[in-house]
Amino acid sequence: MVEEDVTPRPPISEVRKQYEDERFFQDDRAAAQYAYALALRLRETGQIEEARRYARECLQLAESLPANSLDDVVSDRQSVGGVPLPDHFHDGVVRARLADLLAAA
């Protein structure tokens, strides 16, 4: 049997703090990535309304980011908050991956 080196996911409260820190320091790309992670993690735990809120914030932030070249949208990290990030992180990907949360309730 092969043992996998699985890093435990950080608590959602820690991911939320990271998101708030990135917002405070005005790093919109990092904040969008943390909002994306929060939306997915909260959806997994059944906290749909809060997940929707972070999905909307993620989209709003992603729409404000430059996306004129491949360098603008290539993810600089593989994962955030225990969630794998898409290879290319931009508003189109956010809309597609969080479509269920972004749909009108």
Secondary structure, 3 states (H helix, E strand, C coil): CCCCCCCCCCCHHHHHHHHHHHHHCCCHHHHHHHHHHHHHHHHHCCCHHHHHHHHHHHHHHHHHCCCCCHHHHECCCCEECCEECCCECCHHHHHHHCHHHHCCC
